[in-house]
Amino acid sequence: MSSNRMKERAKPSLGLRQYAGIVAGVLSLLACPDVQAQDADDTEDRVTLQVRPRTEWRDGYKRLRQPGEAGELLTMQRTRLTWHHGTEKWEVRLGFQDVRTFGDMAGNTPTYGALAATESWGAWKPNAKTRITVGRQRIAFDNERIVGAVNWSQYGRFLDGFRWDQTTALGTTTAALTWDAPAGLTRIMGYHVYTSDRHRLSFLYFDQKNSLDPTASVLTSGATWTGKAKNEAVSWVVEAYAQEQRNDQPTSFMGVAELHGAFGNLGKALVALDWLEGDARGRAFHPFLGTNHRHYGWMDHFYVGLPANGMADARIHWTKPFGKAAWKAHWDVRYHRFYSPSFDNLYANEVDAVVVFKPTDFVQASFGWSVMRATEAMYASQNRAALANAWQQWGWIAVNFSPSILL
C-alpha cells in the first residue's frame, strides 16, 4: 500500500482524536468550580423520553369510504428525546423526534422516516415578569381552536420564530413572530389573558401573511371567556372570532358555547355548540392552525382530513373515572351531530369513545373507537359517491411511555 493511501486513511482517526479532545476540554471547563457556581442554586437539567406507538384501524377515517375501498391497519410510533436546562435567567430546550410506520426499513431516509428537531429554543428571563424565547417552539393559546400544537398527531406542530411574554397587574401579554419559508407564510400573533378568581378573559390577534399567494392571507381576531359558578360545579366557555381574507370575501365568523358540569360520582358532562360560518360562494371560517382533532370529532372529517366550507357541531361529552384509584383510569364518550352552517342539512352523527389507564405517572394506555354515520349531504360536500351502508369507523390502541429524569 502506498504511503499516500496510508496518510489518507489516517486522517479520520486524527480528526476523531481532535474532536474527542475538544469535547473533553469543554467538559473539563464545565466541571470547574467557577463555571458550576454560576446560577448553581437555581440550575435544573431534565431529560424527558417518549416512546408512543399507536395502532390504528382506518375505515373511512379523514375521508368517507368509497365502494370497493378496504380498511387499513397500521402502526406508527413517535420517539422523542428532549433535554431541558434552566436557571433563574436562562432556559434552553433541545428535542429530537423520529416518526415512522412499523414495517418500514430501519434507518433515517426521506422515505422511511427521519430524525428531526422538534423543540430547539433558548429563553432569556431578565426578571420574573419578562420572558423572551427564540427558536423552534410549541405555541398554543386557550383551547387551541385558533392556534394549537396538535400533540395528538405523532408529528406534532412547532413554529420557528420569536416570542415575548410580559406579565403585568392586568394579566399576561404575548407577542410572537414566526416563519414558514417553504410555504411563504409569516405569522404575527398578539395575545392577552386576564384571570380573576372565577373568570378568565383572553384576546387574540393572528395575522397570517402569504407571500406566495397574497390573496390567501388571513387575519383572525377574537376573544374567549371562561367562567365558573361559586360552587365550582358549573362552568362555561364562550368564544367568538372573526376572520378577514385579502381576496375581498366578506368577513366570516366562528362562535362557541360550552356548558360544563361536575356531578360527583357520576363524573363530568359537557354540552356545547360550535358554529363556523361558510357558504357556497367560498366564504368560510378556517381554523387552519388549530388542534381540530380535539374539537370536531376524532374521525377527523372536518378541518383535518379535508377542508370544510363551514359547519355546525352540536355535541355532548361525558367522562368518568373508574376502577382502582392507583390506576387513574377513566373513560370518555362524545356524541357529535354535524350540520351545515345554515343548519339546513344534517351531515353526520359521530360517537367517539376512549378508555384510558395510567398505572404510573409515566405510562399511559388508551383504547379508542369512533363510528360515524354520514348522510348524502356530507357525501356531496366531499364529492364522494354515497354508500348504502354509510358507517365509517376508526379504532386505535396507543401506549405512551414518557419518563422524566432529573439530572
N, C-alpha and C positions, 0 to 999 in steps of 0.2 A: 504494500500500500504506500502511495507517495506521501511525502511529508506535508504537502498542501492539503490533502484529504484529511490527514490526521489533525491538522490545525482547524479545519472546518468543523470536524466533529467535536473538537474540544471546546468550541465557543459556547454552546448551550450550557455546558457544565459550569464554565466560568461565570456566565450570566446568572445561573441559579445560585451560585455561591454569593455573588454580589447582592442579589435580591434577598437572600436569607440574612445576609449581614445587615442590610438596611432595616429589615423587619425586626431583627434582634436589637438594633440600635434604638429604634422607636420604642420598643417595649421596655428597654432599659431606661430610656428617658422618662417614660410614663411612670416607671417604678420609683423614680427619685422622689424623696420626701417633699421637695419644693413644689413639684408638679401635683402630687397627690393632695397636698394641703389646700390647693385652690378649690373652694366650694366643697371640701370633703364632707362636711357635716350634712350637706343637702344633696349629695350626689346619689343617684339611683340608676342602676343598669338592670334592664329586664329583657329577657328573651322570651318571645311567645312563638310557640309552634302550633301549626294547624294541619291536620290531615282530615279531609272531608270528602269521602266517597259518597256518591248518590246514584242509585239505580232507579231508572225511570221506565215506565211503560207508557208510550205516547201513542194515542189512538184518537186523532182529532185535536191534539194539543197545538195551540197557537193558530191553527187554521183548520176549518171544517173539513172533515174527511170526505173524499170523493169515491164514487163507485169503483170498486176494484182495488182501492188502496188498502194496504195492510198496516197493522200497527208496528211499532218499533220498540225494541228493548235495548237499552244501552246503559252503561255505567260511566260516569265521569268523576274525576277526582281533582280536588283542589288541594295543593300542598303549599303551605306558606311558612316562611321563616322571617320573623321580624325582631329587630334589635332596637331598643329604645334607651337613650341616655338622657338623663335630666338633671339639671342643677337649679339653683334658685333663679338664675338669669338666663339659662340656655337649655334648649332641648334639641335633640337630634333623633330622627327615626329613619331606619333603613329597613325596607322589607322587600322580599322577593317571593314570587309565586310561580308554580308550574301547574297548568291545567291541561289534562289530557283525557282521552277516552280509553277505557280498558280495551286491550287488544291491539292498540297501536304499537308501532315499533318503539323500542327503547331509544333514548337519546333525545336531543333537542334540535329539531329541524323545523322549518316553516310548515311542513306537512304534518308533523307528529308532535306538535306542542313545542313550547319554548319557555325558558326561564326568563322572566321579565320583572322589572321593578314595579312594585305596587305603590307603596308609600316611600318617598325619599325626600325628606324635608328637614329644614332647620328652623328653629324658632328662637326669637330674642324677646325676653321679658324685662324691659328696663325697670318696671315697677309692678306692683301687684295688680294694677288695673289695665295694663297695656301688654299686648302680645302681637308680634309681627312674625308671620310664617312665610317661608319661601320654599318652593319646590313642589313636587308631586304629592298631593294630599287628598284626604277624604273631606268633602264638603256636603253637608246636608242640613236643611232647615226644617223646623217644625215636624209635620207628619210626612215629609218627603214627597208631597204631591207635586211640587214645582221643581225643587232641587233635591235629589236623593243620591245615595251611594250604592243602591242596588246590591246590597250584600247577599241577597238570596241567590243571585246568579253566581256561578262558580268563578266568573271573571271579576265581578265587582266593577266599580267605577271610581276612578281617581282623576283629578284635574291638575294640570300643570299651571302654576302661577303664584300670585301673591295674595296674602290675606292679612288684614289688620283688624284686631278685636280691641275695643275700648269700652271699659265699664265706668259708668258714672252713677250718680244718685237716681237718674231717670232710666236706668237699665243698661243693656249691653248693645253696642253698635258694631256691626261688621261691614267692612268694605273688602271686596275681593275682585281680582282681575285674573282671568285665566285665558289660555290659548289652546286651540286645537288646529295647528298649522295645516295638516293634510286635508282637513275638511274646510279650511278657510274660516274658522269660527273664532271670534273674540267675545268673551262673556264678561260683562260688568255687573256686579251684584252689590246691592246695598241692603242691609238687613238690620232691623232694630227690634228688640224684645224687652218688654217691661213686665215684671212679675210682682204681684202682691200676694197676700195670704190666700185668697181664693180665686184669683183671676190672673190670666196671662194674656197679654196682647202683643202681637208682633206684626211688623210691616216688612214687605219685601219688594224690592225693585230689581228686576232682572232683565238686562238688555243683551240680547244675543245678536251680534252683527256677523253677517255672512259676506265675506269679501269675494267669494266665487260667484254668488248669486245674491246681489243686494236686495232683490225683491223677496227673498226668503228670510230676511232679517225680522226678528220678532222682539217686541217689548212687552213684558209681563209684569204686572204690579198688583198688589192686593194686601189683604190682612187676614189674620187668624186670631180668633178669640176663644180661649179655653177658660171655663169656669166650673165651680163645684158648689153644691149646697153646703149649708153649715154642718149638716150631719155627715158630709162627705160620701154618702151612699149614692148620690146622684151627681152626675157631671155632664158637661156638654161641650161640643166643639162646633164653631161656626166659621166657615171660610168663604171668602169672596175675592175673586181675582178677575182682572180684565186683561185682554191681550190685543195688542195692536200690531198689524203687519204693514210692511212697506209697499205692498202691492195694491194699495187703495181699497183693500177689503174693509168692510165695516168692523168695528171693534167687536170681539167675541168675549163671552163671559163664562165663568165657572162658579158654581155655588155648592157648598157642602154643609149639611146639618147632621150632627150626630148627638144622640142621647144615650148616655151610659148609666147603667145601674148595677149596684152590688147587692146581692141577695143572700149573704151569709153562706150557709152550706149548699145552697143551690147554685152558687157560682156567680159569674158576671155576665151581663147581657148588654147588647147594643142594638139599637135601631137607627137607621141612617138613610139619607138620600144624597146621592151625588148627581149633579147635573152639569154637563159640559155641552155648551151650545154648538150647533152645527146645522147646515142646510145643504141643499142640493147644489147651490152655487159655489161651494167650496169654502164658505165661511165656517170656521170651526176653531174651537179652542184645543190646543195641543199641549199636553204636559210632557214635552219631549225629554226633559231631564229629570222626570220624577221616577220614584220607585213604584211603577204602576202595578206590578205583580201584587203588591201588598193590598191594593185598594179595589181593583176591578176584576176580581176573580182569579183564582190560581190557574185556570186553564189558559190564561194569557191571550185571550182573543181581542182585547181592547188595549191599544197603545203599546203592545209588546210584540205580538206576532205580526200584526198588520196595523197600519194606521187606521184610525177611526174618525169618521166625519161627525163627531159629536155623539153623545149617548146620555142616558139616564140610568142610574143603578139604585134600585131600592133594595136594601139588604138588612139582614138580621144576623147577629153573631151571638154565640153562647159558648163560654169557656168555663171549665170547672176542674179543680184539682181532684185527684183520687188516689187510692192506694196508700201505701206507707209514706209517711211524711219524709222519711230519709231518701226516698227515691225521687221526690219532687216531680211526680208525674201529673200530667193534665191532658185533657182533650179539648179540642176547639172545633166547633161546627159552624159553618157560614152558609147562608142561603142568599143568592143574588137573583134578582129579577130585572133583566136588562130591557130597556125601551129605547126607541128612537128619541132624539132630543125633544121632539114635539109631543111625545107620548102617544102618537098615533099608532105605532106598531110595536108589538112585543118582539124583541129579538131572541131572547133565550132565557131559560131557567137554569141555574147552576147551583150545585151543592158541593162545598169543599169541606173536608174533614181531615183532622190530623190528631194523632196520639203521640205525645212526647214523653220520653223517660229521661231523667237526668240523675243517674246513680251517684255521680260525683260532680264537683264543680267544673271539671274539665272534660267530661264525657257526656254526650247527649245523643240519643237515638230517636228518630222520628219516622212515623209510618203514616203516609197520607194517601188520600184517594179523592179525586174530583170527577164529577159527572156533569154533563151539560146536555140539555135538550134544546136544540136550535129550531127556529121557525123558518118559514120560507122567506120572510123579510130579512133575516140575518144571512141566509144563503145568497140572497140578491145583493146585499150590501157588500159581501165578499166576492161577488161574481163567481159563485160556485154552484154546481149542479146539486139540487136538493136530493136527499136520500129518503127512502121510505122509512127506514129506521134511523132517525136523526140523532141518536145518542152519541156523544163524544166522551172520552174519558182520559184521565191521566192519573197514574198511580206511581208512587215513589217511596223508597226507603233510603234514609240518609243516616250516617253516623258521623259525628263531629268530635274529633279528639283535639283539644285545644289547651294544653298545659302552658302555664306561665312560670318562668324560672327567674327568681330574683338573684342576681349575681352579687 
